[in-house]
Amino acid sequence: MNLAESLDRLFYPQSIAIVGASAAPEKVGSVCLSNLLEAGFKGRVYPVNPGLSEVMGAKAYPTIRAIPEEIDLALIVIPAPLTVDTVEDCAIRGVKVAIIISGGFKELGTEGGLHLQAKLRNIANQSGMRIVGPNTVGVANPAANLVASFQSSFGLARAGSVAVVSQSGGMSAYIVHALTMDNSGISKVIGLGNRCNLDFEDLISYLSGDKDTRVIALYIEGLEHPRRLMAAARQAVKSKPIVILKGGRGEGSRQATFSHTGALAGRYEIYRAAFRQSGMITVDSVAELVDTVKALTFYPPPVGNRVAVLSVQAGPGIVIADRCREQGLKLAEFSPATAKRLRQLISPMNSVDNPLDISWKFTEFDASRGILNAVLADDGVDAAIVACVFYDAHMELIRAAIDVTKSPHKPIVVCLDSPGGLAAAQIESLETNGIPTYPLPERAVTGVAGLVRYGEIMVNHSFTTFHPEKVNISR
């Protein structure tokens, strides 16, 4: 069975065996089974526990080998010393994918932990099995009603187009939660944990061909084989962007990184240069990751980096302009024809410079629409940011932005806050109509900068001359 077929069974299983399933609510095996059932999983579920005949209404089996039907996926939630026999049972039964939630392996840094993980890897490699983990949060796929994890909140994630691949279970949860709160959705989420024999390059290769995934988001701490990741990324970014956040960037973080997932952190400067050379977009925070991937789910990259800023208040426009410069974006210069048209549309008290102050006209739908159309029609403008704090009178401007999207247009990003959820309906309307929104000026710029960076990657990278084996990456 090839990689794609194995990962199809991981993300779209028809049958799941939960080894260590329990009726005791405090047990992780109980939480995993409950999460799976509450997510509405449509396939067959086989609890495995030698001490029980039934768990949560489903017949229980003493071992994997006692299950008579085919098993696509095994979810293993038992003490580390018992996992070897269970993985051997999986191999005998022809199970091709196993998720090992349990810890107590390579991440301990002990001879015993290393030996246990090596035994799992050998069994899996000999049988053709893929192992997620060990020491993993698990997997979720909203489109398949799949929550194979102890993280109950994965069941709250909406189906979307961002695939989250994380070395850390905690960081995968933070990222998924942030995307959910930001009105975005995920296509897949997977915690790789110790990466026994399933690693980042495997997921990148699979997700590059996944029809449900538009953007791949990575959180990594350390890598044993970084060149494999780079080579896979170099191929994948031809079809979809990869945004990467690395933990363990400082000298003092390296030991914590190893004790977390048993990975060597390495020098960040070298990693960062390698990531960029392979076409990935690097970010330095979860907020930057979320803001970047959000814009990339809405738009293809613009043709250039010239940004028009339209603001109801002068202050936000100035902040956005400053942040554009810091992010390497250029403030667009309006052509004489555009400037002439804008003078006819904006208040005579305002200039037609960029940032463009549209106060006095934001309450008029026709004027707002005319201003937006004039700016977007300018050949010197590649993208636009519209900023307005929440106020009832600003909604004509929002209506105009939505109306403009009815015909092909350049990327528009809206900065609109929502105190107490007051603008929730307007934000939903904007995003339903293809306009990403952000609550703060700087975050809107981050979204546009991500679009521009991916455009530069597509234009400037020579995909045919890359030799990852020649890249000097030190651990």
C-alpha positions in Angstrom: 0.0 0.0 0.0 1.5 3.3 -1.0 1.6 6.5 1.1 -1.5 8.1 -0.4 -3.6 5.0 0.2 -2.3 4.7 3.8 -3.1 8.3 4.5 -6.5 8.0 2.9 -7.2 5.3 5.5 -6.0 7.7 8.2 -8.1 10.6 7.2 -11.1 8.8 5.7 -11.3 5.5 7.7 -14.3 3.2 7.4 -13.5 1.3 10.6 -11.5 2.3 13.7 -10.3 0.1 16.6 -9.7 2.0 19.8 -7.2 0.0 21.9 -7.6 1.1 25.5 -11.2 2.2 25.2 -12.7 2.7 28.6 -16.1 3.4 30.3 -14.3 5.5 32.9 -14.8 9.2 32.0 -11.4 10.2 33.4 -9.5 7.7 31.2 -8.0 9.0 27.9 -9.4 6.0 26.1 -12.9 7.0 27.2 -12.3 10.6 26.0 -11.1 9.4 22.6 -14.0 7.1 22.1 -16.5 9.8 23.2 -14.9 12.4 20.9 -15.2 10.0 18.0 -18.9 9.2 18.6 -19.8 12.8 19.4 -18.2 14.0 16.1 -20.7 11.8 14.3 -18.3 9.3 12.8 -20.2 7.2 10.3 -17.9 4.2 10.1 -17.6 1.1 12.3 -16.1 1.5 15.8 -14.5 -1.4 17.7 -13.5 -0.7 21.3 -10.7 -3.0 22.5 -10.4 -3.8 26.2 -9.9 -7.3 27.6 -11.8 -6.4 30.7 -15.0 -5.2 29.1 -17.7 -6.7 26.9 -19.2 -3.4 25.9 -18.2 0.3 25.9 -20.6 3.1 25.2 -23.1 0.8 23.5 -20.5 -0.8 21.3 -19.3 -4.4 21.6 -15.8 -4.6 23.0 -13.1 -7.0 21.9 -10.2 -8.4 24.0 -7.5 -7.8 21.3 -7.2 -6.3 17.8 -6.8 -9.9 16.5 -10.3 -10.8 17.8 -12.0 -8.2 15.6 -13.4 -10.2 12.6 -13.8 -7.3 10.1 -11.1 -5.3 8.3 -9.7 -2.4 10.3 -8.6 0.8 8.6 -7.2 2.6 11.6 -6.1 1.7 15.1 -6.1 4.3 17.8 -3.9 3.1 20.6 -4.3 4.6 24.1 -2.4 2.2 26.5 0.8 2.4 28.5 3.9 2.5 26.4 5.3 -1.0 27.4 2.1 -2.6 26.1 2.1 -0.9 22.7 4.7 -3.2 21.1 2.5 -6.3 21.4 -0.5 -4.3 20.1 1.4 -2.9 17.1 2.5 -6.5 16.3 -1.2 -7.5 16.5 -2.0 -4.7 14.1 0.6 -5.9 11.7 -0.8 -9.5 11.9 -4.3 -8.1 11.2 -3.2 -6.1 8.2 -3.8 -2.7 9.8 -2.0 -0.1 7.7 -2.3 3.0 10.0 -2.0 3.4 13.7 -2.2 6.5 15.9 -0.3 6.0 19.2 -1.5 8.6 21.7 0.6 7.2 24.5 3.9 8.8 25.6 7.0 7.3 27.1 9.2 6.8 24.1 11.9 8.8 22.3 10.8 12.1 24.0 12.1 10.8 27.3 15.6 10.7 26.0 16.2 7.4 27.9 17.6 4.2 26.5 14.3 2.5 27.3 12.2 5.0 25.5 14.5 5.0 22.5 14.4 1.2 22.4 10.6 1.0 22.6 10.2 3.5 19.7 12.8 1.7 17.6 10.8 -1.6 18.1 7.6 0.1 17.0 9.3 1.5 13.9 10.8 -1.8 12.9 7.5 -3.6 13.2 5.7 -0.9 11.2 8.4 -0.7 8.5 8.4 -4.5 8.0 4.6 -4.7 7.7 4.2 -1.5 5.7 2.3 0.2 8.5 2.4 3.9 9.1 2.4 5.2 12.7 1.2 8.6 13.8 3.2 9.4 16.9 3.8 8.0 19.4 3.2 10.8 21.9 0.6 12.5 19.7 -2.6 14.4 20.1 -4.1 12.5 17.2 -5.9 13.4 14.0 -9.1 15.2 12.9 -10.9 15.7 9.6 -14.2 17.7 10.0 -15.3 16.7 6.5 -15.3 13.1 7.5 -16.7 13.7 11.0 -13.5 12.3 12.3 -12.0 13.2 15.7 -9.4 10.5 16.5 -8.0 12.4 19.4 -8.3 13.2 23.1 -8.6 16.9 22.2 -12.4 17.4 22.4 -12.3 20.9 20.9 -11.3 19.5 17.5 -14.9 18.5 17.2 -15.8 22.3 17.2 -13.6 23.0 14.2 -15.5 23.9 11.0 -14.6 22.3 7.7 -12.4 24.5 5.7 -9.3 24.5 3.5 -6.3 24.8 5.9 -4.4 21.6 6.8 -2.5 21.9 10.1 0.5 19.6 10.6 2.1 20.0 13.9 4.9 18.4 15.9 3.2 19.5 19.1 -0.3 18.5 20.1 -0.7 21.7 22.2 0.3 23.9 19.3 -2.0 22.1 16.9 -4.8 22.8 19.3 -3.9 26.5 19.6 -3.7 26.9 15.9 -7.0 25.1 15.3 -8.7 27.1 18.0 -7.3 30.4 16.5 -8.6 29.4 13.1 -12.0 28.5 14.5 -12.2 31.8 16.4 -11.1 33.7 13.3 -14.0 32.3 11.3 -11.7 30.0 9.3 -11.9 26.2 8.9 -9.6 23.3 8.6 -9.4 20.5 6.1 -7.2 18.2 8.3 -5.2 18.4 11.5 -2.5 16.0 12.6 -0.2 15.9 15.5 3.0 14.1 14.4 4.4 13.7 17.9 7.7 11.7 17.8 7.4 11.0 14.1 8.1 7.3 14.3 7.8 6.6 10.6 5.5 9.3 9.4 7.1 12.7 9.0 6.4 16.2 7.6 7.6 15.4 4.1 5.0 12.5 3.9 2.1 14.8 4.9 3.3 17.6 2.6 3.4 15.2 -0.3 -0.1 13.9 0.5 -1.7 17.2 1.2 -0.3 18.8 -2.0 -2.7 16.6 -3.9 -5.6 16.8 -1.4 -8.6 18.5 -3.0 -9.9 19.7 0.3 -6.7 21.6 1.2 -5.8 25.0 -0.2 -3.1 26.0 2.3 -0.7 23.9 4.4 0.3 25.2 7.9 3.2 23.7 9.7 4.5 23.9 13.2 7.9 22.2 13.7 10.4 22.1 16.5 13.3 20.0 15.2 14.0 17.6 12.3 16.3 14.7 11.8 16.1 14.8 8.0 15.4 18.5 7.1 16.4 18.1 3.5 13.5 15.7 2.9 11.1 18.3 4.2 12.7 20.9 1.9 12.5 18.7 -1.2 8.8 17.8 -0.5 8.0 21.5 0.1 9.7 22.6 -3.1 7.4 20.4 -5.1 4.2 21.2 -3.1 4.5 25.0 -3.3 4.0 24.8 -7.0 0.3 24.0 -6.4 -0.4 25.5 -2.9 1.3 27.6 -0.3 3.0 26.3 2.8 3.3 28.6 5.9 5.7 27.4 8.6 6.3 28.4 12.2 9.3 26.9 14.0 9.5 26.5 17.8 12.8 26.2 19.6 14.3 29.2 17.9 16.5 30.3 20.8 19.5 28.6 22.3 17.7 28.0 25.6 14.8 26.3 23.9 16.7 23.3 22.4 16.6 21.0 25.5 12.9 21.7 26.0 12.4 20.9 22.4 14.1 17.5 22.7 12.3 16.6 25.8 9.0 17.4 24.2 9.1 15.3 21.0 12.6 13.9 21.0 13.7 16.2 18.1 16.8 18.3 17.7 16.0 21.9 17.4 19.0 23.3 15.4 20.0 26.8 14.6 17.0 28.9 13.6 18.9 31.1 11.2 19.9 28.1 9.1 16.5 26.6 9.2 14.8 29.9 8.2 17.1 30.3 5.2 16.4 26.7 4.2 12.7 27.1 4.5 12.7 30.2 2.4 14.9 28.6 -0.2 12.4 25.7 -0.5 9.5 28.1 -1.1 7.9 28.1 2.3 6.5 31.3 3.9 8.1 31.7 7.4 6.3 33.3 10.3 7.3 34.1 13.9 4.0 33.7 15.8 0.8 31.8 15.9 -1.1 35.1 15.1 1.1 35.7 12.1 0.5 32.1 11.0 -3.3 32.3 11.3 -3.5 35.7 9.6 -1.3 34.6 6.7 -3.1 31.3 6.0 -6.4 33.1 6.2 -5.7 35.4 3.3 -4.2 32.6 1.3 -7.5 30.6 1.5 -9.3 33.5 -0.1 -7.1 34.7 -2.9 -4.5 33.8 -5.3 -1.4 36.0 -5.0 -1.5 39.5 -6.6 0.9 40.3 -9.4 2.9 42.7 -7.3 3.4 44.3 -3.9 1.8 47.7 -4.4 -1.0 48.3 -1.9 -3.7 50.9 -1.7 -4.9 51.8 1.8 -8.4 53.2 2.2 -9.4 54.3 5.7 -12.4 56.0 7.3 -10.1 57.4 10.0 -6.6 58.8 9.4 -4.9 57.0 12.3 -5.6 53.4 11.1 -4.5 54.3 7.6 -1.2 55.6 8.9 -0.6 52.5 11.0 -1.4 50.3 8.0 1.0 52.3 5.8 3.8 52.0 8.4 3.3 48.3 8.7 3.2 47.9 4.9 6.7 49.4 4.7 7.9 47.2 7.5 6.7 44.1 5.7 8.4 45.1 2.4 5.1 46.2 0.7 5.0 49.4 -1.4 2.3 52.1 -1.1 0.8 52.3 -4.5 1.0 55.6 -6.4 -2.3 56.5 -8.0 -2.2 57.4 -11.7 -3.3 60.9 -12.8 -6.5 59.4 -14.2 -7.3 57.7 -10.9 -6.5 60.8 -8.9 -8.9 62.8 -11.1 -11.7 60.3 -10.6 -11.1 60.2 -6.8 -11.3 64.0 -6.6 -14.8 63.7 -8.0 -15.8 61.1 -5.4 -14.1 61.9 -2.1 -14.7 65.0 0.1 -13.0 68.2 -1.1 -11.5 68.5 2.4 -9.4 65.3 1.8 -6.4 64.7 -0.5 -6.1 61.8 -2.9 -2.9 60.5 -1.5 -2.3 56.9 -0.4 -3.4 56.2 2.4 -6.7 57.5 1.1 -8.9 59.2 3.7 -12.5 58.4 2.8 -14.1 60.1 5.7 -17.4 62.0 4.9 -18.1 59.6 2.0 -18.2 56.2 3.8 -21.9 56.6 4.6 -22.7 56.8 0.8 -23.0 53.5 -1.0 -22.5 54.8 -4.5 -19.6 57.0 -3.5 -17.9 54.2 -1.6 -18.4 51.8 -4.5 -17.0 54.3 -7.0 -13.9 54.9 -4.8 -13.2 51.2 -4.5 -13.7 50.6 -8.3 -11.4 53.6 -9.2 -8.6 52.4 -6.9 -8.8 48.7 -8.0 -8.9 49.7 -11.7 -5.6 51.5 -11.3 -2.8 49.5 -13.0 -0.4 50.7 -10.3 -2.5 49.0 -7.5 -2.1 45.3 -6.8 -4.1 44.9 -3.6 -6.2 47.1 -1.3 -6.8 47.3 2.4 -10.0 48.9 3.7 -10.0 50.0 7.4 -13.0 51.1 9.5 -13.7 50.5 13.2 -17.2 49.2 13.9 -19.9 51.9 13.6 -23.4 51.6 12.2 -22.7 54.3 9.6 -19.7 52.4 8.2 -21.9 49.6 6.9 -22.5 51.3 3.5 -18.8 51.1 2.9 -19.0 47.4 3.8 -21.9 46.9 1.4 -19.9 48.6 -1.3 -16.9 46.3 -0.8 -19.1 43.3 -1.1 -20.7 44.7 -4.3 -17.3 45.2 -5.9 -16.5 41.5 -5.4 -19.4 40.6 -7.8 -17.0 41.1 -10.7 -13.3 39.9 -11.0 -11.1 42.0 -8.7 -7.8 42.4 -7.1 -7.4 41.2 -3.5 -9.3 43.3 -1.0 -8.7 42.9 2.7 -11.0 44.6 5.3 -10.0 45.6 8.8 -13.2 45.7 10.8 -13.3 45.1 14.6 -16.4 43.6 16.3 -16.7 44.8 19.9 -18.9 42.3 21.7 -19.7 40.6 18.4 -21.6 43.6 17.1 -20.1 43.2 13.6 -20.4 39.5 13.4 -23.1 39.6 10.7 -21.1 42.0 8.6 -17.9 39.9 9.0 -19.8 36.8 8.0 -21.2 38.6 5.0 -17.8 39.9 3.9 -16.2 36.5 4.2 -19.0 34.7 2.5 -18.5 37.0 -0.4 -14.8 36.3 -0.6 -13.3 39.2 1.5 -11.1 38.2 4.5 -11.5 40.4 7.5 -9.1 41.2 10.4 -9.8 42.9 13.7 -6.6 45.0 13.8 -4.7 47.1 11.2 -1.4 45.2 11.5 -3.1 41.9 11.1 -4.7 43.0 7.8 -1.3 43.9 6.5 0.1 40.5 7.6 -2.6 38.8 5.4 -1.7 40.9 2.4 2.0 40.4 2.9 1.4 36.6 2.9 -0.3 36.8 -0.5 2.5 38.9 -1.9 5.2 36.5 -0.5 3.5 33.6 -2.1 3.4 35.5 -5.4 7.1 36.2 -5.2 7.8 32.5 -4.5 5.9 31.5 -7.6 7.7 34.1 -9.8 11.2 34.0 -8.4 11.9 30.3 -7.5 13.5 28.1 -10.1 11.8 24.8 -9.3 14.0 22.8 -11.7 17.4 23.6 -10.3 16.9 23.0 -6.6 19.4 20.5 -4.9 18.5 20.0 -1.3 21.5 17.7 -0.7 23.7 20.8 -1.2 22.0 22.9 1.4 24.1 23.2 4.6 21.7 22.5 7.4 23.2 21.9 10.8 21.3 20.3 13.7 
